[in-house]
Amino acid sequence: MSDREKRLEQIRSLMREHQIDAWIVYGSDPHGSEYVAPRWRTRAWLSGFTGSAGTVVVTETQALLWVDSRYFIQAAQQIAGTSFELMKLDTPQVPDHVTWLVEHMQHDARVGVAGEQVVISAARTLRNACSRKQIELVFTEDWFSDVWVDRPPVPCEPVRAQDLSIAGVSAEAKVERVRKVLKEKGCTHTLISSLDDIAWLLNVRGSDVAYNPVFLAYLFIHERSAVLFADSTRFDSELTADLSQVCEIRPYTEVYSYLGSAFSGTDVLYLSIDKTNVQIQSSIPVGVHIVEGTDISTELKARKSLVEIEGMRRAHVLDGVAMVKLLAELDRTETTYSEITIAERLEELRAEHEEFLGPSFSPIAGFNAHGALAHYSATEETSAVLEGDGLLVLDTGGQYRTGTTDITRTLLFGEPTEQMRRDYTLVLKGNLALAAQRFPAGTFGYQLDTLARQYLWQAGLAYGHGTGHGVGFCLNVHEGPQNISPKPITAPLDIGVILSDEPGIYREGLYGIRLENLVVVQHAGTSEFGIFHAFDVLTLCPFERRLIETDLLTETEKSMLDAYHGWVYQELSERLSKEDAEWLRAATLPL
């Protein structure tokens, strides 16, 4: 019996002991995070699937893994040879896990999920669906602590302060902004579980989660006081003194008992049901009135200040220098790289500047067929050598002292096929179309999503991921609430919001193409029809001229591309060696 089958049997044994007919594993942490510390990578430990999103359901006779189209190929490969069955979300005749449970569980069945690792909104959806068939939803303990012998500990890495000259606004002022909005909403308290919100509010950064500079904590804000629940050993004396001016510091695990006695009869608590776990909810006294909504800090954090935007611009200049150095080196040397070593080389070039702190996410470097896996991650066993003719999808990013970057370029090795050139140009047209669009204030991302897809659709092509995600300031590379995708998310693209612009095309077994720039929403004028916004591009790196089919571009698109390349050369050339600047000059010549 393999390790994964043994693990399944251990979970089933606990299910039988607690009379649970189906147990759900989201692979989340107590904070509803997208990316989690090793301790909470439970979905990966149980199933072998290492993607960032997916749901596992275990019954007495079945083990199922639900993933969306980003992970169809990866998940199939990682669960091959096991008893896990792949469930492809958003494909015909494949229900989501909630619908599946209602359809397959008997009346009076008991469905379990760890209470600390499921947020209120997900639990509510489950409960409402299960109640239609008299299925009982049970919140269990975290059983992985019983069966995962060498389970990683709860992280407690050191936390550092972010200088006010970089943050732009003091922690005191940010917390006061939260209090002001709280009052406007008629609330007296808020509990913030979102780790990046807490780091942003307090102007501190940690390293409890790989690539995401956050630390485990809860922040409880009252009209006149605040409490930070975090392990105090991670703060030095200076930071402890600074934080004490804003909030009281209590142990991380004390949050549950504290909430039980923190309210009076007239208090009103504001919280996010998408970030707050069920165990927190159960700790709040029954009589406390709760107002639900997106964390106030999430919306404040998304709208970057002028200081934050200027910091992001600086980070993108530094990132552009590293990217150009890599591209010039690839062009003029005969060094042979693999998918792993080219990402390592780019990290070395980024690290040449003292403001580079580390990658902003695990690099994606997929050559040829691997590039067709939208979220491929090379290993020593799978890493392909970059030789012969082909395309490399290189999706990487950096954390800098003043900002966060995320860039994708598709690199050409050898000679392209006509299909490669056509696909690349259609993706590029979508990238340019979205970046150039003006739109009325109040526009949502889903209203712009088709701009990036239109040329692919006209050619009978499509991609299965969103077109753009929010990006944090010296924080998580994925940030809400705004995004650009077909999902009807009603979070307006306000001034200061930073998003990615990343259409792509993926031909299974052949190659992938993705082109990604970051953009910031800026004011674009006022007319008798209202206020208009537009995108301003932050990313500085040339596109691959040899892959552009100029006959497919309009004169306007050619002018846009020439202007972008001229700007890239102007911003970066003086920061490069003479040799690299000469390469950049050639790479950015007008079409």
Backbone torsions as a table, in degrees:
resi	resn	phi	psi	omega
1	MET	NA	130.6	-178.7
2	SER	-71.7	167.2	179.1
3	ASP	-59.2	-41.4	-178.0
4	ARG	-66.8	-37.0	178.0
5	GLU	-68.8	-35.6	177.0
6	LYS	-64.8	-40.5	-179.9
7	ARG	-65.3	-41.3	176.7
8	LEU	-59.9	-42.4	-178.7
9	GLU	-66.0	-35.8	176.9
10	GLN	-63.5	-42.5	178.4
11	ILE	-64.9	-42.5	179.8
12	ARG	-64.2	-34.0	177.3
13	SER	-63.2	-42.4	177.5
14	LEU	-67.2	-36.1	176.5
15	MET	-61.4	-44.1	178.7
16	ARG	-64.6	-40.3	-179.4
17	GLU	-61.8	-37.9	-177.2
18	HIS	-100.8	9.9	177.8
19	GLN	55.9	49.3	177.5
20	ILE	-107.9	128.8	-176.8
21	ASP	-89.4	-24.6	176.6
22	ALA	-150.3	138.4	-179.0
23	TRP	-124.7	133.5	-175.0
24	ILE	-104.8	137.5	177.1
25	VAL	-124.9	116.1	178.6
26	TYR	-93.5	-17.4	-177.3
27	GLY	70.2	28.5	-178.3
28	SER	-104.7	169.6	176.1
29	ASP	-105.6	-178.1	-178.5
30	PRO	-68.9	-0.1	-175.3
31	HIS	-116.1	9.6	179.6
32	GLY	64.9	29.9	-175.4
33	SER	-76.6	149.1	174.3
34	GLU	-73.1	-46.9	177.3
35	TYR	-108.4	136.0	-170.8
36	VAL	-126.1	159.5	174.9
37	ALA	-66.5	158.4	-177.2
38	PRO	-51.1	-32.5	-177.7
39	ARG	-58.6	-32.7	-174.8
40	TRP	-105.2	17.2	175.0
41	ARG	-84.4	56.7	-173.0
42	THR	-72.7	-37.3	178.5
43	ARG	-61.4	-41.9	179.1
44	ALA	-67.7	-41.8	-179.2
45	TRP	-62.0	-38.6	-175.6
46	LEU	-81.1	-43.1	-171.6
47	SER	-103.0	-24.4	-174.0
48	GLY	92.0	-9.5	178.6
49	PHE	-81.8	124.2	-172.1
50	THR	-104.6	5.9	178.6
51	GLY	-65.1	166.3	-174.2
52	SER	-84.5	-8.2	-178.1
53	ALA	-141.9	135.4	179.0
54	GLY	164.8	163.3	-178.6
55	THR	-134.7	135.1	176.5
56	VAL	-110.5	137.5	171.1
57	VAL	-125.3	127.8	178.7
58	VAL	-114.1	128.0	171.0
59	THR	-118.8	-176.8	-179.9
60	GLU	-63.6	-28.4	-175.0
61	THR	-120.9	-9.0	-175.6
62	GLN	-134.1	155.4	171.3
63	ALA	-137.2	120.0	-173.9
64	LEU	-123.8	145.2	178.7
65	LEU	-125.9	119.1	175.9
66	TRP	-97.9	130.2	173.6
67	VAL	-139.3	158.9	175.5
68	ASP	-90.0	-179.1	-169.9
69	SER	-63.5	-21.1	177.4
70	ARG	-60.4	-28.3	-169.2
71	TYR	-118.5	11.4	-177.2
72	PHE	-54.9	-50.5	-174.9
73	ILE	-70.9	-46.6	-179.0
74	GLN	-59.9	-46.7	-178.0
75	ALA	-63.4	-42.1	179.6
76	ALA	-59.7	-39.9	179.9
77	GLN	-69.2	-40.2	-173.2
78	GLN	-77.7	-22.5	178.0
79	ILE	-103.3	2.9	179.5
80	ALA	-58.6	137.5	179.0
81	GLY	82.5	5.5	177.3
82	THR	-114.0	176.6	178.2
83	SER	-84.6	1.4	177.6
84	PHE	-70.6	140.5	176.9
85	GLU	-109.7	132.7	-178.6
86	LEU	-85.4	130.0	176.8
87	MET	-114.9	113.2	-174.7
88	LYS	-90.7	105.7	-179.9
89	LEU	-61.2	149.0	174.8
90	ASP	66.3	21.5	171.9
91	THR	-113.7	153.2	-175.5
92	PRO	-55.9	141.3	176.4
93	GLN	65.6	11.9	176.8
94	VAL	-110.9	106.9	179.3
95	PRO	-76.1	158.0	172.3
96	ASP	-73.0	174.3	-172.5
97	HIS	-66.2	-30.1	179.9
98	VAL	-68.0	-48.4	179.2
99	THR	-62.2	-40.5	179.9
100	TRP	-60.1	-44.3	-179.0
101	LEU	-61.5	-43.4	-179.7
102	VAL	-65.0	-37.2	-178.0
103	GLU	-73.9	-31.3	-170.4
104	HIS	-106.4	-18.6	179.0
105	MET	-84.3	144.4	177.5
106	GLN	-74.5	159.4	171.4
107	HIS	-54.6	140.6	179.0
108	ASP	70.1	13.0	174.5
109	ALA	-69.0	163.0	179.5
110	ARG	-119.7	119.6	179.0
111	VAL	-108.2	128.3	-175.9
112	GLY	-114.6	155.4	174.0
113	VAL	-156.9	143.1	-179.8
114	ALA	-64.9	121.7	-173.9
115	GLY	-61.9	-31.4	-177.8
116	GLU	-78.7	-12.6	-174.7
117	GLN	-118.1	22.5	173.4
118	VAL	-134.8	130.7	-178.9
119	VAL	-81.4	163.0	-173.4
120	ILE	-59.0	-42.6	-176.5
121	SER	-63.3	-42.6	178.9
122	ALA	-66.5	-40.8	178.8
123	ALA	-64.4	-37.7	180.0
124	ARG	-65.6	-42.6	177.5
125	THR	-60.7	-44.1	177.8
126	LEU	-61.0	-48.4	-175.9
127	ARG	-63.3	-43.8	-178.8
128	ASN	-62.7	-40.7	179.9
129	ALA	-68.9	-43.7	-177.5
130	CYS	-66.4	-33.8	-175.9
131	SER	-64.0	-25.7	-179.8
132	ARG	-66.3	-18.2	-179.2
133	LYS	-122.9	18.6	-179.3
134	GLN	55.6	33.8	174.0
135	ILE	-87.6	131.5	-177.8
136	GLU	-88.9	130.0	174.8
137	LEU	-95.1	123.8	-175.1
138	VAL	-117.5	129.4	176.7
139	PHE	-95.3	112.4	-174.6
140	THR	-94.8	175.5	168.9
141	GLU	-73.9	171.8	176.6
142	ASP	-80.3	93.9	-173.9
143	TRP	-67.8	-18.1	-178.6
144	PHE	-62.7	-26.2	176.7
145	SER	-65.1	-22.4	-180.0
146	ASP	-86.8	-28.4	-171.2
147	VAL	-114.2	-17.7	-178.6
148	TRP	-92.3	95.7	-169.3
149	VAL	-60.7	-47.7	-177.5
150	ASP	-104.3	37.8	-178.1
151	ARG	-59.0	132.2	179.0
152	PRO	-60.4	151.0	-179.3
153	PRO	-75.7	169.3	171.7
154	VAL	-64.4	125.2	-175.2
155	PRO	-69.2	150.9	179.0
156	CYS	-152.2	62.5	-177.7
157	GLU	-82.6	157.4	179.4
158	PRO	-60.1	150.8	179.7
159	VAL	-115.8	139.9	-179.1
160	ARG	-119.5	151.8	177.3
161	ALA	-80.5	148.4	172.9
162	GLN	-100.2	127.3	-176.1
163	ASP	-60.6	141.8	-177.9
164	LEU	-61.2	-30.9	179.0
165	SER	-65.3	-23.6	177.9
166	ILE	-93.5	-43.4	-179.3
167	ALA	-67.6	-35.9	177.1
168	GLY	88.3	-34.1	-178.2
169	VAL	-135.2	137.5	-178.2
170	SER	-69.7	158.6	176.8
171	ALA	-61.6	-39.6	179.1
172	GLU	-58.4	-43.9	-178.1
173	ALA	-67.7	-37.9	179.2
174	LYS	-65.5	-44.2	179.7
175	VAL	-64.0	-37.0	177.4
176	GLU	-65.1	-34.5	176.6
177	ARG	-64.6	-38.0	176.3
178	VAL	-64.0	-43.9	-179.6
179	ARG	-62.3	-38.1	179.8
180	LYS	-63.2	-45.0	178.9
181	VAL	-67.6	-38.5	176.1
182	LEU	-54.6	-47.0	-179.2
183	LYS	-63.2	-40.8	179.0
184	GLU	-61.9	-30.5	-180.0
185	LYS	-87.1	-0.1	179.7
186	GLY	74.8	27.4	-177.8
187	CYS	-113.1	156.6	-178.8
188	THR	-109.2	-24.4	-176.7
189	HIS	-139.3	157.6	166.1
190	THR	-143.4	143.6	173.4
191	LEU	-112.6	123.1	-179.1
192	ILE	-107.0	120.6	178.6
193	SER	-101.9	-21.4	-175.6
194	SER	-65.8	120.5	-172.6
195	LEU	-66.4	-39.4	-179.4
196	ASP	-72.5	-29.7	174.9
197	ASP	-63.1	-43.2	-178.9
198	ILE	-65.5	-43.8	178.9
199	ALA	-61.1	-41.1	-179.8
200	TRP	-67.7	-45.6	-177.6
201	LEU	-60.7	-40.9	-173.7
202	LEU	-94.3	0.6	-179.4
203	ASN	55.8	46.1	175.9
204	VAL	-132.4	155.8	179.4
205	ARG	-134.7	145.3	-179.2
206	GLY	-128.4	-162.0	-179.8
207	SER	-151.7	35.1	179.6
208	ASP	-71.9	-25.7	-179.6
209	VAL	-119.7	129.2	-178.0
210	ALA	-53.8	132.2	176.2
211	TYR	73.9	-19.4	-179.2
212	ASN	-105.6	113.4	-173.9
213	PRO	-77.2	64.9	-176.9
214	VAL	-124.5	171.0	177.4
215	PHE	-140.6	152.2	-177.3
216	LEU	-68.9	124.6	-178.0
217	ALA	-170.6	161.6	166.0
218	TYR	-125.3	147.7	178.7
219	LEU	-126.9	119.5	-178.2
220	PHE	-108.6	116.6	-175.6
221	ILE	-114.1	126.6	178.0
222	HIS	-111.1	170.3	179.7
223	GLU	-56.3	-32.6	-174.3
224	ARG	-125.3	-2.9	-176.7
225	SER	-149.6	174.8	176.9
226	ALA	-153.5	149.4	178.9
227	VAL	-129.9	128.0	174.2
228	LEU	-102.6	121.4	177.0
229	PHE	-97.4	105.3	-177.7
230	ALA	-161.3	156.1	177.6
231	ASP	-69.7	114.2	-174.1
232	SER	-69.8	-16.1	-178.8
233	THR	-67.6	-15.6	-179.4
234	ARG	-82.6	-9.8	-179.7
235	PHE	-101.6	135.3	172.3
236	ASP	-78.0	174.4	-172.9
237	SER	-63.8	-37.7	-179.7
238	GLU	-66.2	-44.2	179.5
239	LEU	-68.2	-37.8	177.4
240	THR	-59.8	-42.0	179.0
241	ALA	-65.0	-41.7	-180.0
242	ASP	-65.3	-45.3	-179.4
243	LEU	-65.3	-32.9	-178.6
244	SER	-65.7	-18.3	175.2
245	GLN	-74.3	-18.1	-175.9
246	VAL	-108.9	-36.7	-173.6
247	CYS	-154.7	157.7	170.9
248	GLU	-79.7	144.1	179.7
249	ILE	-108.3	123.3	177.9
250	ARG	-125.5	161.4	-179.9
251	PRO	-58.0	146.1	-177.4
252	TYR	-55.9	-44.9	-175.4
253	THR	-77.4	-5.2	-178.1
254	GLU	-80.3	-7.2	-174.5
255	VAL	-58.0	-38.6	-175.4
256	TYR	-67.1	-47.8	-179.8
257	SER	-69.6	-36.0	-179.1
258	TYR	-61.9	-44.1	-177.6
259	LEU	-61.7	-28.0	-178.3
260	GLY	-63.7	-21.0	-177.5
261	SER	-130.9	23.2	-173.1
262	ALA	-96.1	-3.2	-171.4
263	PHE	-122.5	152.1	170.4
264	SER	-106.8	177.6	-172.6
265	GLY	-64.4	-24.4	-176.1
266	THR	-102.3	2.4	-176.8
267	ASP	-71.8	149.5	178.4
268	VAL	-128.0	121.7	-176.1
269	LEU	-101.0	130.6	175.7
270	TYR	-105.3	130.1	177.2
271	LEU	-154.1	162.7	178.3
272	SER	-93.8	121.5	179.0
273	ILE	-77.5	-10.0	177.2
274	ASP	-88.9	-9.1	-178.6
275	LYS	-123.5	-14.7	-175.6
276	THR	-96.8	128.2	-177.2
277	ASN	-82.4	164.3	-174.7
278	VAL	-65.1	-33.9	-180.0
279	GLN	-66.3	-36.6	173.8
280	ILE	-62.3	-46.5	-179.5
281	GLN	-56.9	-42.4	-178.3
282	SER	-70.4	-15.3	178.9
283	SER	-83.6	-14.7	-178.1
284	ILE	-83.4	127.0	-179.5
285	PRO	-53.0	144.3	-173.5
286	VAL	-57.5	-35.8	-174.0
287	GLY	-78.2	-7.7	-176.2
288	VAL	-74.6	127.5	177.9
289	HIS	-76.7	133.1	-177.0
290	ILE	-118.4	131.6	173.1
291	VAL	-108.0	128.9	-175.0
292	GLU	-102.4	145.9	176.5
293	GLY	173.8	173.8	174.8
294	THR	-62.1	139.8	178.1
295	ASP	-50.0	133.9	178.9
296	ILE	-56.0	-40.6	-178.8
297	SER	-65.8	-28.6	-179.9
298	THR	-63.3	-43.6	-179.7
299	GLU	-72.7	-36.7	176.5
300	LEU	-64.7	-43.5	-177.9
301	LYS	-64.6	-35.8	-176.4
302	ALA	-66.9	-31.8	-178.4
303	ARG	-90.7	94.8	-174.7
304	LYS	-66.5	141.5	176.6
305	SER	-77.1	170.5	178.4
306	LEU	-61.0	-37.9	178.3
307	VAL	-64.9	-42.8	179.4
308	GLU	-65.6	-41.3	-179.9
309	ILE	-64.5	-42.5	178.3
310	GLU	-64.6	-36.0	175.3
311	GLY	-63.7	-41.4	177.7
312	MET	-64.1	-38.0	177.8
313	ARG	-61.7	-42.4	179.5
314	ARG	-64.4	-42.6	179.3
315	ALA	-60.5	-36.1	-178.9
316	HIS	-75.1	-28.7	172.7
317	VAL	-64.8	-48.1	179.2
318	LEU	-61.5	-39.6	179.7
319	ASP	-67.7	-39.7	178.9
320	GLY	-62.3	-38.3	177.6
321	VAL	-59.7	-46.2	-179.8
322	ALA	-64.2	-41.2	-180.0
323	MET	-63.2	-44.7	-179.0
324	VAL	-65.6	-39.1	176.8
325	LYS	-58.1	-43.1	179.7
326	LEU	-64.8	-47.6	-177.1
327	LEU	-63.9	-39.9	178.2
328	ALA	-65.5	-40.4	179.6
329	GLU	-63.6	-42.8	178.4
330	LEU	-62.0	-34.5	-174.6
331	ASP	-77.3	-32.8	-171.7
332	ARG	-109.0	-4.4	178.5
333	THR	-116.2	165.8	-179.9
334	GLU	-105.3	16.9	178.4
335	THR	-62.6	134.7	177.5
336	THR	-99.9	125.8	-179.4
337	TYR	-110.5	162.8	168.3
338	SER	-110.3	176.1	177.3
339	GLU	-59.2	-35.3	-179.8
340	ILE	-76.9	-46.7	-173.2
341	THR	-71.4	-27.5	177.7
342	ILE	-70.3	-36.4	176.1
343	ALA	-67.9	-38.1	177.7
344	GLU	-65.8	-39.5	178.7
345	ARG	-63.8	-40.9	178.3
346	LEU	-64.1	-39.2	177.4
347	GLU	-63.8	-38.2	176.6
348	GLU	-61.2	-42.3	-179.5
349	LEU	-68.2	-38.8	175.2
350	ARG	-62.8	-39.7	-176.2
351	ALA	-71.7	-8.4	176.3
352	GLU	-64.5	-21.8	176.5
353	HIS	-97.6	135.8	-174.1
354	GLU	-64.4	-19.0	-178.1
355	GLU	-83.9	-6.1	177.6
356	PHE	-76.3	129.7	-177.9
357	LEU	-105.6	-23.6	-178.7
358	GLY	151.8	175.4	178.5
359	PRO	-66.5	153.4	177.5
360	SER	-94.1	-8.6	172.5
361	PHE	-168.1	168.3	179.4
362	SER	-67.5	126.7	-173.4
363	PRO	-63.4	145.8	173.9
364	ILE	-111.6	112.8	176.9
365	ALA	-130.8	100.7	-174.9
366	GLY	-119.4	115.9	-177.8
367	PHE	-96.0	133.6	178.7
368	ASN	49.3	-117.8	-174.5
369	ALA	-59.4	-32.4	178.2
370	HIS	-65.4	-28.3	178.4
371	GLY	-68.0	-17.5	177.2
372	ALA	-77.2	-9.2	174.0
373	LEU	-92.1	107.2	-170.5
374	ALA	-56.3	-31.3	-178.9
375	HIS	-124.1	41.1	179.9
376	TYR	-63.6	142.1	175.6
377	SER	-130.5	114.9	-176.3
378	ALA	-69.6	143.9	172.4
379	THR	-122.1	171.6	178.3
380	GLU	-59.0	-30.9	-178.5
381	GLU	-79.4	-32.2	-173.3
382	THR	-101.8	-13.8	-171.5
383	SER	-59.3	120.4	-178.4
384	ALA	-88.1	148.0	173.9
385	VAL	-81.4	136.4	-176.7
386	LEU	-88.1	84.9	-179.8
387	GLU	-145.3	156.8	-175.2
388	GLY	81.4	-166.7	180.0
389	ASP	-87.4	136.7	177.3
390	GLY	168.1	177.0	-179.2
391	LEU	-117.1	142.6	176.1
392	LEU	-118.7	119.7	170.2
393	VAL	-84.6	116.3	-178.3
394	LEU	-117.7	101.3	-176.2
395	ASP	-114.8	108.3	-175.6
396	THR	-141.6	173.0	176.7
397	GLY	-163.2	165.0	-178.8
398	GLY	-131.1	148.3	168.2
399	GLN	-99.6	120.6	177.8
400	TYR	-115.3	166.1	-178.7
401	ARG	-58.4	-31.1	-175.6
402	THR	-111.4	6.8	-179.6
403	GLY	172.1	178.0	-177.2
404	THR	-122.5	138.6	179.1
405	THR	-121.9	157.7	177.1
406	ASP	-155.1	115.6	-175.1
407	ILE	-138.9	140.0	171.9
408	THR	-126.0	130.0	170.4
409	ARG	-128.6	144.8	174.6
410	THR	-102.5	118.2	-173.2
411	LEU	-101.0	144.4	-179.5
412	LEU	-100.8	130.6	171.4
413	PHE	-116.8	128.3	-178.8
414	GLY	74.5	-140.4	-175.6
415	GLU	-109.0	140.2	179.5
416	PRO	-87.4	156.2	169.8
417	THR	-86.6	165.7	177.4
418	GLU	-63.2	-35.7	178.5
419	GLN	-64.6	-40.1	177.2
420	MET	-59.9	-46.0	-178.5
421	ARG	-64.0	-42.1	-180.0
422	ARG	-65.1	-47.9	179.8
423	ASP	-60.2	-45.4	-178.9
424	TYR	-59.4	-44.2	-176.5
425	THR	-68.3	-37.0	177.1
426	LEU	-65.4	-39.2	176.2
427	VAL	-65.5	-42.8	179.3
428	LEU	-62.0	-41.3	178.3
429	LYS	-59.5	-40.1	178.0
430	GLY	-66.1	-40.8	177.6
431	ASN	-60.4	-45.2	-179.3
432	LEU	-67.1	-40.7	-177.6
433	ALA	-62.4	-43.3	179.3
434	LEU	-67.3	-45.2	-177.0
435	ALA	-62.5	-29.2	-174.8
436	ALA	-89.4	-6.7	-171.6
437	GLN	-75.4	132.1	167.1
438	ARG	-94.2	149.8	-175.9
439	PHE	-153.4	151.2	-179.1
440	PRO	-66.1	147.3	173.0
441	ALA	-55.1	139.3	-178.2
442	GLY	95.8	-1.8	179.0
443	THR	-68.8	141.9	177.4
444	PHE	-98.7	157.8	-177.4
445	GLY	-60.8	-38.2	-177.3
446	TYR	-65.9	-21.1	178.0
447	GLN	-74.6	-16.5	-179.4
448	LEU	-106.8	-10.1	-170.8
449	ASP	-57.2	-39.8	-176.1
450	THR	-67.5	-18.2	177.7
451	LEU	-57.4	-39.4	-177.9
452	ALA	-80.5	-19.7	-175.6
453	ARG	-97.8	-16.2	-166.2
454	GLN	-57.4	-42.7	-175.9
455	TYR	-72.7	-34.0	175.1
456	LEU	-67.0	-44.7	179.6
457	TRP	-59.0	-42.8	-179.0
458	GLN	-61.1	-26.2	179.4
459	ALA	-94.9	7.8	-179.1
460	GLY	75.8	25.4	-178.5
461	LEU	-117.6	161.9	-179.8
462	ALA	-162.1	165.0	171.4
463	TYR	-131.7	153.5	-169.0
464	GLY	-98.6	1.9	-179.5
465	HIS	-109.1	171.0	176.0
466	GLY	-66.6	161.5	-179.6
467	THR	-87.2	-29.5	-177.4
468	GLY	-155.3	142.4	176.1
469	HIS	-123.8	154.3	173.7
470	GLY	-67.6	154.8	-179.3
471	VAL	-129.1	135.9	-178.0
472	GLY	-81.5	163.7	176.9
473	PHE	-95.3	107.7	-173.4
474	CYS	52.3	37.5	-175.7
475	LEU	-143.6	-148.5	-175.5
476	ASN	-65.8	138.5	-179.8
477	VAL	-71.7	-19.8	171.8
478	HIS	-110.5	122.1	-176.7
479	GLU	-141.2	140.2	176.2
480	GLY	-103.9	-175.2	5.9
481	PRO	-89.2	-13.5	-175.9
482	GLN	-74.8	148.5	167.0
483	ASN	-158.0	175.0	176.4
484	ILE	-124.5	107.0	-177.0
485	SER	-164.4	173.1	177.0
486	PRO	-68.4	-15.7	-179.2
487	LYS	-67.4	129.8	-175.9
488	PRO	-77.0	65.4	178.7
489	ILE	-83.3	121.1	-173.8
490	THR	-94.5	61.7	173.9
491	ALA	-117.7	111.2	-174.6
492	PRO	-65.6	150.9	177.8
493	LEU	-83.9	83.6	-176.0
494	ASP	-78.8	162.5	176.0
495	ILE	-58.3	132.4	179.7
496	GLY	97.2	-12.6	178.3
497	VAL	-71.9	134.8	178.0
498	ILE	-111.7	130.0	-177.5
499	LEU	-135.7	163.6	171.9
500	SER	-91.7	156.7	175.3
501	ASP	-129.1	98.2	-167.8
502	GLU	-142.8	68.7	171.8
503	PRO	-68.7	163.6	-179.5
504	GLY	-161.1	176.5	173.5
505	ILE	-147.3	139.0	-173.4
506	TYR	-133.3	113.5	179.0
507	ARG	-103.5	105.1	-174.2
508	GLU	-54.9	130.3	179.1
509	GLY	83.2	-5.8	-176.9
510	LEU	-117.7	-71.0	-176.8
511	TYR	-168.1	168.3	172.2
512	GLY	-126.7	158.7	175.0
513	ILE	-138.4	128.0	173.2
514	ARG	-143.6	138.1	179.1
515	LEU	-128.6	118.9	-172.6
516	GLU	-130.3	125.0	167.4
517	ASN	-120.1	154.1	168.7
518	LEU	-94.5	144.3	-179.6
519	VAL	-132.2	152.8	176.4
520	VAL	-120.0	138.4	179.9
521	VAL	-77.7	128.9	-178.6
522	GLN	-129.8	159.7	175.6
523	HIS	-68.8	134.5	-176.1
524	ALA	-122.7	13.1	175.6
525	GLY	119.1	168.3	179.7
526	THR	-131.0	136.9	177.0
527	SER	-129.6	-177.0	177.7
528	GLU	-65.1	-11.1	179.2
529	PHE	-98.0	2.0	175.4
530	GLY	121.8	-167.9	-178.6
531	ILE	-89.1	138.4	179.2
532	PHE	-120.9	148.1	177.3
533	HIS	-118.0	165.9	176.2
534	ALA	-152.0	167.7	177.7
535	PHE	-96.1	141.2	172.0
536	ASP	-117.5	123.1	-175.1
537	VAL	-73.7	136.5	178.0
538	LEU	-101.7	-34.2	-171.7
539	THR	-72.1	136.8	-177.0
540	LEU	-122.4	98.9	177.3
541	CYS	-169.9	133.5	-178.2
542	PRO	-68.6	154.6	170.8
543	PHE	-86.1	165.7	-176.7
544	GLU	-81.7	104.0	-176.0
545	ARG	-61.5	-33.5	-176.4
546	ARG	-70.4	-12.5	178.4
547	LEU	-101.3	0.9	-177.6
548	ILE	-92.1	121.7	174.5
549	GLU	-90.5	94.1	-171.3
550	THR	-61.3	-26.1	179.7
551	ASP	-65.6	-19.5	179.1
552	LEU	-88.5	-6.6	-179.5
553	LEU	-96.3	141.9	172.4
554	THR	-78.7	167.3	177.8
555	GLU	-62.3	-36.1	178.0
556	THR	-63.6	-43.1	179.6
557	GLU	-65.4	-38.8	177.5
558	LYS	-62.7	-41.5	179.0
559	SER	-64.9	-40.1	177.8
560	MET	-61.6	-44.9	-178.4
561	LEU	-66.9	-40.9	177.7
562	ASP	-62.6	-40.6	-180.0
563	ALA	-66.0	-41.9	179.0
564	TYR	-62.6	-47.0	-179.0
565	HIS	-65.5	-36.7	176.2
566	GLY	-62.7	-38.8	178.1
567	TRP	-66.9	-42.0	178.4
568	VAL	-58.7	-45.6	-179.4
569	TYR	-64.5	-43.7	-178.7
570	GLN	-61.8	-41.9	-176.1
571	GLU	-74.8	-32.8	-169.4
572	LEU	-105.8	-26.1	-168.0
573	SER	-58.0	-40.8	-177.0
574	GLU	-73.0	-12.4	178.4
575	ARG	-94.7	1.3	-175.6
576	LEU	-109.9	160.2	171.4
577	SER	-64.0	162.8	179.6
578	LYS	-58.1	-40.9	-178.2
579	GLU	-65.7	-44.6	179.5
580	ASP	-69.1	-36.3	178.2
581	ALA	-64.5	-36.9	177.8
582	GLU	-65.9	-40.6	176.4
583	TRP	-61.6	-44.1	-179.2
584	LEU	-64.0	-37.3	177.9
585	ARG	-58.3	-46.2	-180.0
586	ALA	-67.3	-35.4	-177.6
587	ALA	-74.0	-16.5	-175.7
588	THR	-116.9	14.0	177.7
589	LEU	-61.1	148.2	178.1
590	PRO	-56.9	145.3	179.0
591	LEU	-62.3	NA	NA
